[in-house]
Amino acid sequence: MTLQIHTFTYGKRDITYKLIRVNRKTLEIAVHPDDSIIVKAPVNADIIKIGEKIKSRARWILKQQRYFEQFNPKMTQRYYLSGETHLYLGKRYQLKVIQDSNQGVLLRNGRFFIHTHDKSQHFVQAHMQKWYRKKAEEQFQSSLARCWRNEFAQKFDMPRMQVKIMKKRWGSLSPGGILTLNLELIKAPKECIDYVITHELCHLKYSNHSKEFFQLLEELLPNWKKTKYKLEILMS
């Protein structure tokens, strides 16, 4: 197996892809969530014909990249100072940092109270992240239970869930059945969390974003487009 990197220009965009020569009869073009493009071609395929084929799919490639971009979290810079607002389940709460011997976070009377011995950004952020992670594990598990339909249960095992900080995705589902959700998603409304989880569960049946995939998503969540838009606007 050999790997080469090629670039061509389409309009004002440079498109770079990795070409892998493998023992197969047909050409495969795959666009991955990180925007990478992997092309698998037969060992003896003509390089000029490969390039022509890929250029003919340029519009589709860019469309796929734009599709994945819509799931990229837009994370606003935070300084973790009193007076800032922070999201939790779609609502904004004002932050109050209190320096004392107690350690922890309380959500009370519409405000986040951060008790810490050190009011520096590093320590306040660490307290917030720990609180968010605990809530995320609880809320995401509840969401997974809500979204787990007979459509999936009849043929598949419920995925194991894990929470991570992700720069490029709201969620992902591995071939091994691990559902990974972005910690930042805990800041979105429950309906948006349900949308992301349902989207990933649909990949149990359809690994790509085919027509059948979106038909299933539409069947399970008729208003998924509005919910996705709400997620994008709120988290921008």
MIMARRO-317478 format. One record per residue: x, y negated, z of N, C-alpha, C, O in turn. Coordinates in steps of 0.001 Angstrom, whole numbers, padded with zeros to 6 digits, always signed. Atoms other than C-alpha are relative to their C-alpha. Layout:
XYZXYZXYZXYZ...
END
This chain:
+000849+001195+000000+000000+000000+000000+000884-001244+000000+001783-001361+000832-000758+001250+000078+001398-003419-000997-000923-001181+000238-002111-001125-000078+000790+001193-000301+000235-006861+000098+000666-001217-000616+001869-001424-000460-000488+001244+000591+000601-010125-001811-000973-001124+000352-002157-000882+000587+000848+001163-000269-000718-013619-001157-000037-000878-001238+001009-001244-001774+000183+000799+001197-002149-015639-004053-000918-001185+000312-001747-001120+001220+000825+001201-000151-003733-019093-004345-000418-000505-001376+000373-000499-002319+000451+000656+001220-005866-020693-007044-000891-001177+000383-001394-001254+001504+000788+001204-000262-007727-023975-007335-001374+000117-000641-001508+000478-001810+001375+000008+000500-011499-024183-007674-000593-001358+000362-000861-001629+001532+000436+001360-000290-012734-027757-008028+001094-000737+000746+002209-000893+000248-000983+000690-000832-010992-029640-005233+000517+000890+001123+001229+000426+002012-000383-000911-001071-010450-026573-003082+001071+000983-000456+001008+001523-001561-000970-001069+000217-007434-024302-002896-000492+001237+000748-000777+001179+001944+000478-001243-000591-008498-020724-002262+001160+000989+000054+001725+001360-000974-001096-000944-000206-005903-018378-000801-000560+001356+000418-001449+001436+001266+000482-001339-000348-006424-014634-000629+001170+000968+000090+002231+000758-000497-000978-001075-000130-004504-011531+000342-000416+001128-000931-001546+001614-000877+000257-001083+000943-004258-008917-002373+000696+001273+000486+001910+001301+000688-000540-001281-000464-003815-005328-001245-000238+001050-001083-001366+001245-001535+000095-001081+000985-003099-002541-003713-000244+001307+000749+000556+001703+001596+000344-001239-000687-004787+000668-002591-000467+001043-001010-000698+000740-002181+000443-001096+000855-005827+004011-003988-001525-000013-000098-002213+000683+000649+001435+000107+000222-009298+003095-005234-000237-000335-001464+000695-000693-002184+000319+000205+001406-011115+002671-008546-000587-001377-000290-000553-001838-001431+000676+001279+000222-012916-000643-008036+000642-001105+000825+001415-000853+001749-000514+001176-000713-012108-004171-006864-000975-000386+001101-002187-000417+000887+000836+000425-001125-013386-005273-003469+000467-001359+000491+001656-001563+000736-000300+001339-000527-013566-008911-002306-000776-000165+001295-002001-000039+001303+000653+000159-001303-014301-009515+001381+000422-001315+000635+001608-001638+000692-000246+001247-000726-014625-012838+003222-000286+000271+001472-001379+000713+001828+000127-000314-001419-014064-012517+006958-000366-001250+000811-000181-002371+000337+000435+001139-000827-015388-014715+009823+001068-001052+000261+000738-002212+000507-001067+000981-000217-011970-016365+010253+000391-000720-001292+001432-001374-001353-000195+000637+001315-012235-017596+006601+001033+000706-000866+001270+000278-001996-000978-000711+000810-009607-015119+005414-000705+000790-001104-001837+001243-000936+000540-000715+001160-010162-013460+002025+000922+001175-000287+002114+000997-000540-000767-001214+000249-009033-009878+001530-000521+000639-001276-001711+000931-001397+000348-000637+001270-009007-008388-001958+000722+001336-000074+001946+001398+000035-000580-001328+000166-008471-004660-002383-000171+000411-001461-001282+000425-001991+000012-000319+001433-007555-003604-005903+000687+001326-000265+001568+001736+000490-000679-001246+000371-006592-000355-007620+001499-000235-000229+001910-001318-000646-001461+000116+000080-002855+000285-007660+000457-000508-001361+001360-001341-001439-000461+000334+001347-002551-000064-011446-000832-001095-000678-000700-001305-001884+000842+001047+000598-005065-002896-011977+000852-001166-000486+001830-001542+000160-000736+001107+000595-003854-005734-014194-000181-001266+000838-001309-001641+001160+000049+001162-000885-002981-008821-012118-000781-001154-000620-001450-001902+000093+000735+001085+000656-004419-011212-014716-001501+000244+000098-002268-000677+000375+001424-000331-000098-007757-009400-014747-000503-000121+001430-001646-000517+001660+000375+000168-001417-007785-009349-010944-000251-001471+000293-001256-001831+000905+000153+001440-000221-007251-013115-010880-001249-000552-000644-001941-001376-000047+001202+000472+000704-010002-013699-013436-001269+000406+000756-002211-000377+000874+001161-000482-000743-012440-011591-011436-000216-000805+001275-001343-001176+001602+000115+000749-001256-011691-013411-008194-000451-001431-000284-001283-001968+000447+000413+001364+000344-012026-016822-009861-001483-000046-000367-002172-001025-000079+001417-000039+000364-015406-015766-011226-000899+000091+001224-002090-000213+001155+000774-000100-001255-016492-015148-007611+000300-001148+000948-000058-001082+002124-000414+001107-000868-015128-018456-006281-001180-000659+000697-001120-000947+001892+001170+000641-000607-018550-019994-005723-000554+000853+001138-000912+000335+002196+000486-000914-001045-019657-016924-003766+000944-000006+001200+000485+000017+002342-000979+000021-001089-016427-016982-001717-000190-001232+000880-000216-001123+002106+000194+001236-000762-016945-020618-000696-001324+000013+000748-001424-000501+001862+001305-000111-000665-020582-019905+000101+000116+000846+001260-000459+000505+002294-000200-000861-001165-019523-017094+002445+000782-000717+001088+000474-000572+002271-000776+000744-000995-016962-019324+004140-000858-001052+000693-000760-001240+001906+000909+000992-000604-019570-022054+004662-000974+000678+000946-001328+000122+001985+000919-000728-000874-021895-019446+006124+000640+000244+001360+000016+000007+002394-000665-000281-001264-019338-018444+008748+000306-001276+000774+000315-001268+002005-000307+001265-000673-018474-022082+009481-001143-000482+000872-000915-001157+001876+001150+000480-000765-022005-022704+010744-000065+000629+001390-000780+000140+002266-000022-000634-001307-021306-020364+013637+001174-000459+000845+001310-000056+002001-001149+000493-000750-018136-022157+014660-000443-000954+001100-001107-001950+000813+000373+000910-001081-018608-023745+018072+000638-001371-000156+001817-001479-000496-000528+001363+000010-018217-027520+018152+000142-000437+001449-000840-000834+002077-000215+000237-001419-016663-028125+021550+000469-001422+000250+001566-001798-000162-000310+001387-000311-016703-031722+022779+001038-000067+001113+000988+000711+002067-001043+000181-001005-013690-032895+024772-000610-000411+001327-001419-001338+001375+000479+000319-001338-014403-032951+028511+001185-000271+000919+002261+000301+000748-001064+000367-000929-012366-034477+031345-000310+000402+001433+000544+000259+002308+000406-000533-001298-014278-033045+034333+000121-001041+001112+000728-000815+002158+000044+001095-000956-014809-036325+036120-001438-000244+000436-002374+000068-000300+001349+000353-000475-017769-037465+038197-000670-000937-000998-000045-001871-001500+000747+000822+000940-020434-038974+035980-000153+000646-001370-001075+000310-002113+000145-000735+001253-019834-036665+033014-001240+000884+000055-001691+001278+001131+001090-000968+000054-022705-034508+031845+000495+001294-000635+001290+001284-001575-000372-001315+000501-022329-030787+031247-001264+000833-000215-002227+000742+000546+001163-000799+000378-024725-028351+029609-000060+001325+000747+000960+001926+001087+000255-001350-000485-026282-025242+031084-001388+000410-000476-002383-000212-000102+001251-000500+000566-028993-023292+029223-000799-001094-000702-002025-001149-000609+000648+000999+000839-029714-026253+026978-000323-001316+000678-000810-002238+000023+000291+001237-000724-030067-028921+029680+001299-000637+000481+002272+000051+000790-001186+000731-000443-027590-031620+030658-000119-000363+001480-001158-000823+001955-000047+000299-001429-026557-032056+034271+001221-000869+000277+002308-000626-000249-001104+000891-000324-024430-034834+035710+000924+000654+001015+000491+001364+001922-001027-000612-000838-021188-033834+037378+000347-000911+001177+000517-002119+001011-000448+000707-001188-020288-034857+040934+001125+000815+000626+000907+001929+001102-001170-000693-000546-016781-033918+042099+000235-000468+001430+000364-001664+001689-000148+000315-001431-016343-033748+045883+001261+000682+000518+001431+001894+000388-001245-000557-000528-012960-033314+047516-000186+000359+001466-000387-000503+002321+000052-000470-001387-013124-031178+050633+000567+001405+000058+001095+001904-000935-000603-001319-000169-012057-027818+052005-000829+001112-000630-000329+002219-000827+000839-000999+000657-014981-025987+050402+000401+000147-001460+000918-000792-002066-000341-000260+001393-014477-024403+046988-001218+000614-000695-001779+001601-000219+001106-000608+000730-017201-023766+044444-000868-001013-000712-000617-002218-000679+000904+000804+000812-020007-025059+042272-001429+000234+000448-001841+001371+000678+001426-000088-000297-023616-025825+043141-000764-000774-001068-000367-001878-001441+000906+000697+000903-026373-026724+040682-001253-000293+000807-002032+000603+001129+001073+000360-000920-028877-028672+042732-000524-001396-000325+000246-002324-000573+000643+001292+000237-031352-031486+042176+000465-000649-001312+000678-001859-001386-000356+000524+001311-030383-031834+038546+001441-000449-000135+001759-001215-001044-001403+000393+000073-026647-032216+039228+000909+001197+000296+000547+002108+001040-001058-000938-000345-023484-030115+039259+000825-000612+001123+001348-001716+000968-000868+000429-001089-021664-030463+042596+001214+000926+000033+001088+002127+000272-001238-000771-000007-018038-029342+042394+000751-000318+001279+001184-001451+001488-000757+000168-001238-016376-028825+045767+001387+000604-000214+001513+001780-000555-001360-000451+000257-012592-028582+045497+000999-000761+000867+000776-001919+001219-001026+000681-000784-009471-029362+047485+000854-000907-000877+001578-001763-000371-000777+000792+000952-007927-030871+044331-000927-000463-001112-001521+000367-001800+000946+000553+000980-009936-033201+042048+000609-000158-001399-000009-000763-002275-000611+000102+001322-007532-032932+039117-000803+000826-001002-001518+001758-000635+000775-000647+001051-008975-031826+035789+000194+001517-000001-000768+002265-000172-000298-001430+000047-007264-028434+035927-000826+000776+001013-001409+001807+000676+000709-000723-001047-008856-027416+039220-001514-000090-000181-002220+000900+000010+001450+000148+000196-012315-028818+038482-000468+000864-001161-001498+001531-001071+000352-000817+001157-012382-027150+035082+000017+001483+000355-000847+002236-000091-000095-001406-000395-011298-023840+036627-001228+000424+000791-001753+001519+000589+001216-000300-000769-014202-023980+039087-001206+000117-000934-002017+001033-000799+001126-000023+000942-016643-024765+036274+000025+001258-000858-001007+001900-001053-000118-001165+000858-015331-021990+034046-000363+001280+000755-001010+002168+000200+000331-001170-000813-015610-019446+036868-001506+000095+000208-002081+001181+000138+001454+000028-000197-019210-020524+037531-000722+000363-001300-001659+001162-001301+000609-000291+001300-020089-020471+033824+000116+001493-000331-000842+002094-000816-000196-001412+000336-018631-016978+033412-000953+000893+000785-001531+001829+000233+000916-000793-000826-020662-015583+036308-001425-000107-000532-002127+000898-000649+001346+000199+000531-023859-017112+034923-000149+000634-001384-001202+001180-001714+000053-000558+001352-023000-015996+031384-000201+001508+000056-001012+002056-000690+000142-001452-000102-022616-012371+032412-001420+000381+000402-001951+001385-000072+001377-000274-000423-026029-012512+034109-000997-000298-001121-001837+000540-001451+000966+000431+001004-027896-014430+031404+000131+000800-001298-000878+001152-001909-000199-000739+001246-026356-012606+028443-000514+001438+000127-001060+001997-000823+000496-001359-000207-027185-009223+029961-001525+000020-000050-002120+000943-000607+001463+000099+000055-030800-010320+030436-000477-000207-001428-001487+000361-001845+000346+000245+001394-030890-011588+026869+000133+001265-000827-000723+001551-001664-000198-001245+000730-029497-008318+025535-001157+000962+000264-001619+001645-000650+001136-000868-000331-032253-006436+027369-001264-000458-000728-002056+000370-001177+001173+000527+000709-034879-008739+025815+000060+000321-001493-000956+000626-002117-000175-000142+001452-033450-008349+022318+000131+001446-000460+000085+001734-001656-000204-001409+000361-032954-004600+022444-001352+000622-000359-002117+001002+000527+001301-000479+000485-035896-003398+020318+000075+001475-000383+001153+002059-000489+000069-001383+000489-037073+000043+019241+000707+000148-001334+001231+001212-001661-000678+000012+001298-035681-000911+015840+001453+000462+000128+002000+001103-000770-001388-000387-000246-032228-000405+017358+000095+001252+000865+000914+002134+000606-000104-001065-000998-032877+001985+020255-000218+001387-000582+000306+002367-000052+000292-001302+000592-034151+004773+018003+001223+000640-000648+001291+001862-000777-001137-000534+000749-030827+005128+016199+001364-000320+000617+002362+000311+000270-001300+000456-000486-028116+003380+018211+000027-000060+001522-001008-000166+002180-000205+000243-001423-026669+003149+021693+000119-001500+000227+000642-002224-000620-000120+001423-000308-026915-000234+023366+001481-000369+000099+002242+000309+000788-001413+000406-000044-023609-002079+022826+000443-000393+001406-000351-000875+002214-000591+000536-001219-021311-002796+025718+000288-001477-000228+000674-001875-001327-000124+001439+000157-021083-006512+026353+001229-000523+000722+001580-000052+001803-001095+000689-000659-018104-008717+027112-000078-001485-000345-000588-001865-001399+000038+001456+000162-017713-012476+027499+001421-000509-000154+002294-000198+000656-001326+000555+000257-014738-014329+026038-000114-001450-000456-001181-001901-000871-000087+001322+000618-013660-017818+025045+000413+000222-001446+001484+000766-001713-000230-000235+001418-013859-017778+021253-000005-001332-000737-000885-002163-000514-000110+001259+000728-012790-020572+018925-000820-000014-001278-001233-001077-001742+000588-000054+001339-014437-019347+015732-001414+000566-000065-002106+000381-001066+001281-000689+000102-017567-017409+016614-000835-000200+001259-000305-000424+002347+000888-000060-001161-020598-017463+018863-000080+001427+000515-000263+001657+001710+000063-001397-000404-020605-013689+018877+000551+000895-001077+000721+000479-002224-000453-000984+000976-019319-010565+017202-000357+001387+000517-000549+001592+001715+000288-001386-000358-020049-006845+017146+001047+000881-000658+001166+000903-001883-001072-000839+000533-017174-004402+016764-000561+001330-000485-001633+001744-000045+000441-001332+000451-017466-001063+014925-000122+000988+001149-000864+001967+001060+000061-000882-001162-016920+000549+018314-001162-000269+000928-001297+000388+001960+001187+000275-000800-020114-000958+019687+000236-000935+001170-000407-000801+002211-000231+000996-001051-018728-003839+021748-000539-001345-000477-000100-001869-001501+000596+001302+000304-020801-007032+021701+000772-001064+000767+000723-001110+001996-000775+001075-000623-018543-010025+022365-000737-001313-000189-001111-001671-001306+000712+001267+000046-020199-013320+023226+000884-001121+000527+001635-000947+001487-000793+001170-000361-018629-016754+023469-000500-000581+001319-001701-000786+001495+000362+000588-001292-018588-018183+026987-000770-001303-000178-001658-001611+000617+000668+001279+000233-019690-021535+025534-001499+000151-000263-002263-000802-000105+001408-000237+000322-023005-019959+024552-000899-000149+001222-002105-000349+001074+000804+000152-001216-024146-020165+028192-000550-001418+000111-001470-001665+000890+000465+001384-000025-024609-023895+027561-001227-000214-000891-001859-001269-000833+001119+000108+000945-027291-023230+024910-001285+000527+000631-001232+001281+001603+001285-000517-000511-031023-022579+025505-000095+001513-000156+000602+002107-000978+000145-001450+000027-032124-019008+026109-000400+000492-001384+000055+001550-001820+000436-000434+001323-033805-018838+022705+001181+000061-000975+001208+000903-001873-001187-000009+000856-030463-019664+021056+000902+001187+000333+001499+001793-000557-000771-001176-000409-028700-016977+023080-000636+001253-000591+000059+002133-001101+000714-001143+000574-031380-014509+021989+000241+000095-001506+000372+001189-002054-000239+000002+001446-030845-015564+018380+001376+000576-000329+001499+001432-001205-001362-000478+000274-027078-014976+018476+000097+001499+000258+000698+002228-000532-000067-001425-000326-027500-011589+020158-000780+000825-001017-000314+001880-001448+000788-000730+000994-030248-010504+017762+000731+000057-001332+000724+001084-002012-000801+000037+001232-028080-011602+014829+001060+001100+000024+001230+001833-000950-001061-001001-000092-025256-009398+016059-000568+001416+000041+000030+002335-000518+000599-001334-000057-027550-006465+016801-000437+000472-001387-000408+001669-001676+000385-000368+001365-028770-006553+013206+001177+000626-000755+000988+001367-001720-001175-000588+000640-025202-005650+012268+000159+001480+000345+000980+002171-000258-000006-001433-000256-025804-002252+013821-000500+000747-001236-000024+001835-001561+000576-000630+001197-027855-001487+010708+000705-000434-001280+000892+000359-002203-000606+000543+001221-026154-003743+008167+001276-000748+000386+001221-001787+001045-001283+000576-000421-022472-004541+008565+000285-001348-000649+001026-002159-000094-000238+001282+000675-022537-007417+006060-001273-000845+000032-002286-000444+000605+001158+000887+000031-024897-010323+005435-000749+000171-001317-000833-000742-002138+000720-000352+001210-026897-008619+002744-001441-000489+000062-001893-001001+001086+001418+000346+000052-030460-009292+001663-000775+000778+001053-001674+000239+001698+000679-000846-000977-031559-006392+003865+000264-000487+001422-000611-000415+002285-000333+000538-001323-029742-007915+006845-000930-001152+000359-001498-001178+001451+000825+001168-000289-031653-011188+006578-001489+000350+000044-002258-000319+000735+001382-000452-000091-034931-009366+005997-000290+000530+001399-001348+000260+001969+000160-000514-001359-034432-007565+009303+000003-001126+001018-000825-001138+001929-000071+001138-000912-033434-010779+011091-001295-000806-000050-001799-001243+000984+001257+000744+000180-036517-012522+009667-001160+000733+000660-002048+000113+001246+001057-000806-000598-038715-009670+010825+000025-000090+001522-001024-000174+002162-000140+000037-001452-037357-009780+014372-000142-001409+000565-000692-001600+001650+000047+001399-000452-037038-013584+014637-000459-000879-001164+000377-001437-001875+000512+000788+001138-039309-015382+012131+000489-001453-000008+000584-002066-001071-000435+001402-000090-038075-018788+013386+001512-000123+000194+001985-001113+000753-001437-000002-000284-034371-017913+013407+000715-001197-000601+001684-001680-000014-000675+001133+000638-033421-020737+011024-000137-001263+000853+000826-002015+001006+000198+001166-000868-034942-023399+013297+000818+000135+001282+001372-000844+001783-000771-000227-001222-033284-021824+016321+001483-000207-000249+002179-000794+000580-001407+000189+000355-029910-021744+014586+000328-001483-000142+001376-001943+000309-000200+001433+000160-030289-025401+013653+000026-000696+001370+000837-001593+001603+000028+000567-001348-031172-026246+017254+001316+000251+000713+001827-000627+001408-001293-000336-000598-028015-024470+018398+001103-000900-000544+001928-001404+000217-001028+000821+000633-025869-026391+015921-000069-001453+000476+000955-002072+000767+000166+001404-000390-027329-029781+016860+000349-000213+001472+001053-001160+001821-000209+000167-001432-027265-029282+020610+001458+000152+000398+001936-000538+001298-001370-000303-000391-023731-027924+020731+001028-000804-000772+002228-000581-000611-000952+000808+000763-022198-030478+018353+000526-001153+000829+001340-001940+000346
END
